Amino acid sequence: MTDGTDAQRELHEITGALDVLFTLREEFAQWLEEAQSEERKEELANVYRHIEAMEQEYQRRREAAAAKAASP
């Protein structure tokens, strides 16, 4: 495979991962709103923040992959 093809594949994979993380974050946000006990809210908030951090990292990776795919 060429570098351009590899870069495009990487970009598509990262975009797919971001789609999954977005859906997961939305679900956890809803569960967090519905949580009754403070202990449960804290647990869900910790997971929610972890998902947010992962999403930010994958956004950074997507930007890097997009720049790599756009370069000749």
DSSP file (Angstrom, degrees, kcal/mol; ACC not computed):
  #  RESIDUE AA STRUCTURE BP1 BP2  ACC     N-H-->O    O-->H-N    N-H-->O    O-->H-N    TCO  KAPPA ALPHA  PHI   PSI    X-CA   Y-CA   Z-CA
    1    1 A M              0   0    0      0, 0.0     2,-0.1     0, 0.0     0, 0.0   0.000 360.0 360.0 360.0 151.8    0.0    0.0    0.0
    2    2 A T     >  -     0   0    0      1,-0.1     4,-2.5     4,-0.0     5,-0.2  -0.437 360.0-109.3 -86.3 165.8    1.1    3.5   -0.6
    3    3 A D  H  > S+     0   0    0      1,-0.2     4,-2.7     2,-0.2     5,-0.2   0.887 119.7  53.6 -60.8 -38.7    1.5    6.1    2.2
    4    4 A G  H  > S+     0   0    0      2,-0.2     4,-2.2     1,-0.2    -1,-0.2   0.900 109.9  46.7 -63.6 -41.3   -1.6    8.0    0.9
    5    5 A T  H  > S+     0   0    0      2,-0.2     4,-2.5     1,-0.2    -2,-0.2   0.906 113.1  49.4 -67.0 -42.0   -3.7    4.8    1.1
    6    6 A D  H  X S+     0   0    0     -4,-2.5     4,-2.6     1,-0.2    -2,-0.2   0.911 111.3  49.6 -61.9 -42.6   -2.4    4.0    4.5
    7    7 A A  H  X S+     0   0    0     -4,-2.7     4,-2.3     2,-0.2    62,-0.2   0.897 111.3  48.7 -65.3 -40.4   -3.1    7.6    5.7
    8    8 A Q  H  X S+     0   0    0     -4,-2.2     4,-2.4     2,-0.2    -2,-0.2   0.912 111.8  49.4 -65.6 -42.0   -6.7    7.4    4.3
    9    9 A R  H  X S+     0   0    0     -4,-2.5     4,-2.4     2,-0.2    -2,-0.2   0.925 111.6  49.0 -61.9 -45.0   -7.3    4.0    6.0
   10   10 A E  H  X S+     0   0    0     -4,-2.6     4,-2.5     1,-0.2     5,-0.2   0.908 110.1  51.7 -61.0 -42.4   -6.0    5.4    9.3
   11   11 A L  H  X S+     0   0    0     -4,-2.3     4,-2.3     1,-0.2    -1,-0.2   0.915 110.6  47.7 -61.5 -43.8   -8.2    8.4    8.9
   12   12 A H  H  X S+     0   0    0     -4,-2.4     4,-2.2     2,-0.2    -2,-0.2   0.895 111.8  50.1 -65.1 -40.5  -11.3    6.3    8.3
   13   13 A E  H  X S+     0   0    0     -4,-2.4     4,-2.2     2,-0.2    -2,-0.2   0.913 112.1  47.1 -64.1 -43.1  -10.4    4.0   11.3
   14   14 A I  H  X S+     0   0    0     -4,-2.5     4,-2.4     2,-0.2    -2,-0.2   0.901 110.7  52.1 -66.2 -40.8  -10.0    7.0   13.6
   15   15 A T  H  X S+     0   0    0     -4,-2.3     4,-2.0    -5,-0.2    -1,-0.2   0.904 109.5  50.2 -62.2 -40.8  -13.3    8.5   12.3
   16   16 A G  H  X S+     0   0    0     -4,-2.2     4,-1.9     2,-0.2    -2,-0.2   0.906 109.7  50.2 -62.6 -42.0  -15.0    5.3   13.1
   17   17 A A  H  X S+     0   0    0     -4,-2.2     4,-2.6     1,-0.2    -2,-0.2   0.892 108.8  52.4 -63.7 -39.4  -13.6    5.2   16.6
   18   18 A L  H  X S+     0   0    0     -4,-2.4     4,-2.5     2,-0.2    -1,-0.2   0.881 106.1  53.9 -64.6 -37.6  -14.7    8.8   17.2
   19   19 A D  H  X S+     0   0    0     -4,-2.0     4,-2.1     2,-0.2    -1,-0.2   0.919 110.7  46.4 -60.9 -43.4  -18.3    7.8   16.1
   20   20 A V  H  X S+     0   0    0     -4,-1.9     4,-2.6     1,-0.2    -2,-0.2   0.925 112.7  49.2 -65.4 -44.9  -18.3    5.0   18.7
   21   21 A L  H  X S+     0   0    0     -4,-2.6     4,-2.8     1,-0.2    -2,-0.2   0.881 109.0  53.4 -63.3 -38.0  -16.9    7.3   21.4
   22   22 A F  H  X S+     0   0    0     -4,-2.5     4,-2.4     2,-0.2    -1,-0.2   0.944 111.4  45.4 -60.8 -48.0  -19.5    9.9   20.6
   23   23 A T  H  X S+     0   0    0     -4,-2.1     4,-2.2     1,-0.2    -2,-0.2   0.920 114.0  49.0 -62.3 -44.3  -22.3    7.4   21.0
   24   24 A L  H  X S+     0   0    0     -4,-2.6     4,-2.4     1,-0.2    -1,-0.2   0.907 110.7  50.3 -62.3 -43.1  -20.8    6.0   24.2
   25   25 A R  H  X S+     0   0    0     -4,-2.8     4,-2.3     1,-0.2    -1,-0.2   0.909 109.8  50.9 -62.7 -42.2  -20.4    9.5   25.6
   26   26 A E  H  X S+     0   0    0     -4,-2.4     4,-1.9     2,-0.2    -1,-0.2   0.903 110.7  49.0 -62.7 -41.6  -24.0   10.4   24.8
   27   27 A E  H  X S+     0   0    0     -4,-2.2     4,-2.5     1,-0.2    -2,-0.2   0.921 111.9  48.0 -64.7 -43.9  -25.2    7.2   26.5
   28   28 A F  H  X S+     0   0    0     -4,-2.4     4,-2.5     1,-0.2    -1,-0.2   0.864 107.9  55.8 -66.8 -34.3  -23.2    7.9   29.6
   29   29 A A  H  X S+     0   0    0     -4,-2.3     4,-2.0     2,-0.2    -1,-0.2   0.916 109.9  46.3 -61.9 -42.1  -24.4   11.5   29.8
   30   30 A Q  H  X S+     0   0    0     -4,-1.9     4,-1.8     2,-0.2    -2,-0.2   0.931 112.8  48.6 -65.8 -45.2  -28.0   10.2   29.8
   31   31 A W  H  X S+     0   0    0     -4,-2.5     4,-1.0     1,-0.2    -2,-0.2   0.872 109.4  54.2 -62.5 -36.1  -27.2    7.6   32.5
   32   32 A L  H  < S+     0   0    0     -4,-2.5     3,-0.5     1,-0.2    -1,-0.2   0.906 108.1  48.7 -64.2 -41.9  -25.4   10.2   34.6
   33   33 A E  H  < S+     0   0    0     -4,-2.0    -1,-0.2     1,-0.2    -2,-0.2   0.847 114.3  46.5 -65.0 -33.6  -28.5   12.4   34.4
   34   34 A E  H  < S+     0   0    0     -4,-1.8    -1,-0.2    -5,-0.1    -2,-0.2   0.573  83.9 118.5 -86.9 -10.1  -30.7    9.5   35.5
   35   35 A A     <  -     0   0    0     -4,-1.0    -3,-0.0    -3,-0.5     3,-0.0  -0.301  44.1-167.1 -62.6 138.9  -28.5    8.3   38.3
   36   36 A Q        +     0   0    0      5,-0.0     2,-0.2     2,-0.0    -1,-0.1   0.885  62.8  59.4 -94.4 -48.2  -30.2    8.4   41.7
   37   37 A S  S  > S-     0   0    0      1,-0.1     4,-2.2     4,-0.0     5,-0.1  -0.528  75.9-130.2 -88.8 152.3  -27.4    7.9   44.3
   38   38 A E  H  > S+     0   0    0      2,-0.2     4,-2.4     1,-0.2     5,-0.2   0.864 109.7  55.9 -65.0 -36.3  -24.4   10.2   44.7
   39   39 A E  H  > S+     0   0    0      1,-0.2     4,-2.2     2,-0.2    -1,-0.2   0.928 109.0  46.1 -62.2 -44.7  -22.1    7.2   44.6
   40   40 A R  H  > S+     0   0    0      2,-0.2     4,-2.7     1,-0.2     5,-0.2   0.901 111.1  52.8 -65.4 -41.0  -23.5    6.1   41.2
   41   41 A K  H  X S+     0   0    0     -4,-2.2     4,-2.6     1,-0.2    -1,-0.2   0.911 109.5  49.1 -60.3 -42.6  -23.3    9.6   39.9
   42   42 A E  H  X S+     0   0    0     -4,-2.4     4,-2.1     2,-0.2    -2,-0.2   0.917 111.3  49.2 -64.5 -43.1  -19.6    9.8   40.9
   43   43 A E  H  X S+     0   0    0     -4,-2.2     4,-1.9     1,-0.2    -2,-0.2   0.941 114.6  44.3 -60.5 -48.2  -18.9    6.4   39.2
   44   44 A L  H  X S+     0   0    0     -4,-2.7     4,-2.9     1,-0.2    -2,-0.2   0.871 110.5  55.2 -66.4 -36.7  -20.6    7.4   36.0
   45   45 A A  H  X S+     0   0    0     -4,-2.6     4,-2.5    -5,-0.2    -1,-0.2   0.889 106.6  51.6 -63.7 -38.6  -18.9   10.9   36.0
   46   46 A N  H  X S+     0   0    0     -4,-2.1     4,-1.8     2,-0.2    -2,-0.2   0.928 113.0  43.8 -63.4 -44.9  -15.5    9.2   36.2
   47   47 A V  H  X S+     0   0    0     -4,-1.9     4,-2.5     2,-0.2    -2,-0.2   0.914 112.3  53.8 -65.6 -42.1  -16.3    7.0   33.3
   48   48 A Y  H  X S+     0   0    0     -4,-2.9     4,-2.4     1,-0.2    -2,-0.2   0.919 108.7  48.5 -58.3 -46.1  -17.8    9.9   31.4
   49   49 A R  H  X S+     0   0    0     -4,-2.5     4,-2.2     1,-0.2    -1,-0.2   0.871 110.0  52.5 -64.0 -36.5  -14.6   12.0   31.9
   50   50 A H  H  X S+     0   0    0     -4,-1.8     4,-2.3     2,-0.2    -2,-0.2   0.919 109.5  48.4 -64.7 -43.3  -12.5    9.1   30.7
   51   51 A I  H  X S+     0   0    0     -4,-2.5     4,-2.7     1,-0.2    -2,-0.2   0.910 110.1  52.4 -63.3 -41.8  -14.5    8.8   27.5
   52   52 A E  H  X S+     0   0    0     -4,-2.4     4,-2.4     2,-0.2    -1,-0.2   0.916 109.4  49.3 -59.1 -43.4  -14.2   12.6   27.0
   53   53 A A  H  X S+     0   0    0     -4,-2.2     4,-2.1     2,-0.2    -2,-0.2   0.905 111.6  48.6 -63.8 -41.4  -10.5   12.3   27.3
   54   54 A M  H  X S+     0   0    0     -4,-2.3     4,-2.5     1,-0.2    -1,-0.2   0.909 110.3  51.8 -64.0 -41.3  -10.3    9.5   24.9
   55   55 A E  H  X S+     0   0    0     -4,-2.7     4,-2.0     1,-0.2    -2,-0.2   0.905 109.0  50.1 -63.0 -41.5  -12.5   11.4   22.4
   56   56 A Q  H  X S+     0   0    0     -4,-2.4     4,-2.1     2,-0.2    -1,-0.2   0.902 110.5  50.3 -63.1 -41.1  -10.2   14.4   22.6
   57   57 A E  H  X S+     0   0    0     -4,-2.1     4,-2.4     1,-0.2    -2,-0.2   0.915 111.0  48.1 -63.9 -43.0   -7.2   12.2   22.0
   58   58 A Y  H  X S+     0   0    0     -4,-2.5     4,-2.4     2,-0.2    -1,-0.2   0.830 108.4  54.6 -69.6 -30.2   -8.8   10.6   18.9
   59   59 A Q  H  X S+     0   0    0     -4,-2.0     4,-2.2     2,-0.2    -1,-0.2   0.907 109.0  48.9 -65.1 -40.6   -9.8   14.1   17.6
   60   60 A R  H  X S+     0   0    0     -4,-2.1     4,-2.1     1,-0.2    -2,-0.2   0.924 112.0  48.5 -62.5 -43.9   -6.1   15.1   17.9
   61   61 A R  H  X S+     0   0    0     -4,-2.4     4,-2.7     1,-0.2    -2,-0.2   0.877 109.0  53.5 -63.9 -37.7   -5.2   11.9   16.1
   62   62 A R  H  X S+     0   0    0     -4,-2.4     4,-2.8     2,-0.2     5,-0.2   0.918 107.7  50.5 -64.3 -42.4   -7.8   12.6   13.4
   63   63 A E  H  X S+     0   0    0     -4,-2.2     4,-2.1     2,-0.2    -1,-0.2   0.918 112.8  46.6 -60.5 -42.9   -6.4   16.0   12.8
   64   64 A A  H  X S+     0   0    0     -4,-2.1     4,-2.1     2,-0.2    -2,-0.2   0.908 113.9  47.7 -65.8 -41.7   -2.9   14.6   12.4
   65   65 A A  H  X S+     0   0    0     -4,-2.7     4,-2.6     2,-0.2    -2,-0.2   0.876 110.7  51.7 -67.6 -37.3   -4.1   11.8   10.1
   66   66 A A  H  X S+     0   0    0     -4,-2.8     4,-1.8     2,-0.2    -1,-0.2   0.905 110.7  48.1 -65.8 -40.9   -6.0   14.3    8.0
   67   67 A A  H  X S+     0   0    0     -4,-2.1     4,-1.1    -5,-0.2    -2,-0.2   0.900 113.1  48.5 -65.1 -40.0   -2.9   16.5    7.6
   68   68 A K  H  < S+     0   0    0     -4,-2.1     3,-0.3     1,-0.2    -2,-0.2   0.895 111.7  49.1 -66.1 -40.8   -0.9   13.4    6.7
   69   69 A A  H  < S+     0   0    0     -4,-2.6    -1,-0.2   -62,-0.2    -2,-0.2   0.809 110.6  51.5 -69.0 -29.8   -3.5   12.3    4.2
   70   70 A A  H  < S+     0   0    0     -4,-1.8    -1,-0.2    -5,-0.2    -2,-0.2   0.709  91.4  91.1 -81.4 -20.3   -3.6   15.7    2.6
   71   71 A S     <        0   0    0     -4,-1.1    -3,-0.0    -3,-0.3    -4,-0.0  -0.524 360.0 360.0 -79.1 144.3    0.1   16.0    2.1
   72   72 A P              0   0    0      0, 0.0    -1,-0.1     0, 0.0   -68,-0.1   0.484 360.0 360.0 -72.0 360.0    1.6   14.8   -1.2
